[in-house]
Amino acid sequence: MMPVLSASQVTKRFGALVVVDHVDFQVDANEIVGILGSNGAGKTTFFNLLTGMFFCDEGVIQFKGEDITRLAPTKRVSRGLIRSFQLTSTFDTLTVIDNLALAWFRAHRGSSLKRLLCTRMARLTREPDVQESLEAFDLGGIRSRMVQNLSLGEKRRLEIAMSMLACPEVLLLDEPLAGLAESEIRGVLSVLRQQMGRLTIVMVEHKISHIEEFVQRVVIMHEGKVISSGTYAECMRQPEVRRSYWQIDTPQVELIV
């Protein structure tokens, strides 16, 4: 079966610095994959290459068999490759329900300001997809609250809900759990688990403890390269991963007296 998203020998340089170094990557339909690595491993830059925020210097990126290496981010979005950013991208001076309605309008009616001005917001908020998002992402109780008054965890759930209204085939999440309390992490993962088996998810995360029971496969990067790919247990047994990611299991120097 052809992978839904793949990268072959993808490389990105900034001057003399090679940040992503000939990376091979693929994810199958409805698979949940975590891209892990310590700070400076190149995982976020690689994520930017997948989503079109950067263009690679070498290599090829394909989405459903189509070469999208030089495709603009908006074109990737229209094909179903949707990214949710690490920093929440909501409209803070609007309510939760209004944010969802605007996200639905942009995805299904276009981004024309004229069309938006001619559309009553009350009608948009009654759209079945918008109402279903309130329930699926546990936002019904805060539907009328201004986004600027939400907790970070509530904002994160809202942002993911807004991304889902665009009907992605692949949802790319850039550290969605960053800065959240444990209870908020459980809330975000709870709503994401509802998409298991129905949606392809690629998630960049720094701490494996947050997602080891959620992702089906992990890809571990170090110094711009993929050093391991497989299940959590498989990767954590590899000496190179233990040295670079956990910084343990390094050879001990035996002193001779």
N, C-alpha and C positions, 0 to 999 in steps of 0.2 A: 504494500500500500504506500502511495506517495505521501510523504510528510506534508502537513498543511503549511508549515513554515520551516525554512531551512537556510543555513548560511554555509558557504564553502570557502575556506581559506581567506576569510575576511580579515583585513588588516587596516588599522587606522594609526596614522602618525601625526604628531604635533611637533613640527620641526624635526629634530633628531630623536625625539622621544617616541618609541613605539608603544602605544597604549593598549592596542588590541593586535595580537600577533598571530596571524594565520589560524583563526578560529574556525572550526567545523562545529555545526550545531544543527539539530533538527528536533521538531516536536510534532507528534501525531495528533490527529483529530481527537478532541475530547480528553487529551492528556493534560495533566497538571505538572508543570516543571518549575523547579526553583533554581535560580542562578545565584550561587553563593560565592563569597570570597571576602577577604579582609579589605580594609580601606586601601585604595590604590590598586586593587586587583584588575581593574578594567571592566568590571561588570556593568556599570552605569553607562560608560562610553559604548560598550557593545549594545546595550539596550537602545541607546540613541541611534545606532546604526540600523537596528531592526525597524525602528519607527520612522526613520527618515530625517531625524533632527540633524544628524551628520551623514555625510556620504563617505563610504569607505574608499581607501586608496587602492586596495586590491581586493579581489574576491567577488563573489556573487551571492545575492540574497534572493530567494524565491518564495512566493506566496501562492499556494495551490498550483505549483508548476509554472507560474508566471515570473519572469525576471523583473523584480521591483527595485533593483540596486540603485537606480537613479530616479526613482519615482518620488515625487514630493509627498510630504506627510499628509496633506489633505487628500491626495489620490489614494494613499494607503488606507485612510479612514473610510473612504467611499467603498473600498473593496472589503471592508469588514475587519481591518486591523486597528483596534482601538486601544489607546494608551490612557491610563489614569496616572497623573503625575504624583510625585512624592509630596509636593506642596499642594494642598487642596485648591482646586480652581472653581470655587463656587462664587455666586453673587451674594456677598455678605449682607447687603442692604435689602435683600428680598427674603421672602419666607421660604421654607423648605418646599412647600407645594409649588410655589412659583418657579423655583429653580428646576424642579422636575418637569414642569410644563414647558419651560423654555428649552430644556434639553430635548424633550420629545419633539417640539416644533422644529428645532434646527435639524434633527435627524430625519424627520418625515415630511417636512414642508419647505425645507430650504432655509437659508439664512438671510433672506431678503428683509430689510428693515420695513419696507413698504407693506409687505404681506403681514409682517408681525403687527404693525400699527393698525391694520385693518381686521385683526383677529382679536376677539374678546378673550382676555385671560381666563375668565370664569369658564368659558367653553373648553379651553385647553386643559384646565385642571380636572375636568370631568372625563377626559379620555380614559378608556379602560386600562391602557398600558400604564398611565400615570398612577391610577388608583391601585393597580396591582403592585407597582413598585413600592408604594407606601407600606403595604402589608409585607411583601417579600423581604424588605430591608429594615423592617421594624421601625418605620418612621411615622406611623400613623399618629402616635401620641404627641409628636412634635411638629406636625404638619403646618401649623400656623405660626410657629416660632421663627423669629428672624435668625438667619444663619449666623450672624455675628455673635449671637448669644448661645450657640451650640458648643458642646465640648469637642475636643479634637477627634475623639472616636465617633461621635455623631456626624461630624463633618466628613470623616473618611467614608462612613457608610453611605452618606448622601452622594459623595463624588462617584463612588462605585455604582450606585443606583443610576446616576445620570449617564455614566458610561454604558450601562446595560440597556438604556433606552435607545441607544444607537444600534441595537441588535448586532453586536460584534460576533464574528466567528472566532477571533482570537482576542482575548483581553490581556493586555500587558500592564502589570502592576509594578510600579517603581517604589519599593519599600513602603507598602501600604500600612505597615504596622509601626513605622518609626515614630517614636515619641508617645506611644499609647501606653496607658496603664494596662495591667494584666486583664482586668475586667473588660476593657475596651477591645483588647486583642481578641478575647474570646467572642465578643460580639461581632467583630468584623469577620473572623473566620467562620462563625456560624452562618452568616448570610452567604459567604462564598461557597460553603459546603453544599448549599442548595443547588449550585450550578454544576456539581460533579456529575460527569457522564453526559452533560448537555452542552458544555462549553470548553474550549481550549483556553487554558490559563498559563501564562508565563509570568513568573514573579521574581523580581530581584529582591533579595533580602540579605541582611548582614548576619543575623543570628539564626542558626539552624534550629535552636530550641523552640523558636516560635512556630515553625512550619514543618518539622520533621514528620508529624503525623497527618499533615494535610497534603503535601506534594507526593506524587507517585515516583518522581525521579528528580535527582539533583544533578546539576552541572557545577563543578567547582572550578573557579578561575584563580590564577595566581600570576602576577606580573604579566598580565595581558594574554595568558595562554590558558586553555582548558587542560587541567591536570587530572580530572576524573569525571566520569559520568556514569550514573547507575542509581541503584537504590541508596537510601541513606546508609544502611548497614554496610553495603559493599564499599562505598566511598570512604567511610570512616575507618575501615580496616587498612587502607592503603598508607604505607609509611610516608609518602610524599604529602598526602593530605594532612596527616597528623603533624608533620613538621611545619608546613606552610600555613595551614588554617588554624590548627589548635596550638601550634608552637610547643608540641610535646614530643616525647619519644625520640629526642635527639641523642646521638651517640654520646656516651659518657667517657671521659678521659680517665683512664685508670692510672693512678699514681703509683710508681714503683719506688719503694723505700729501700 
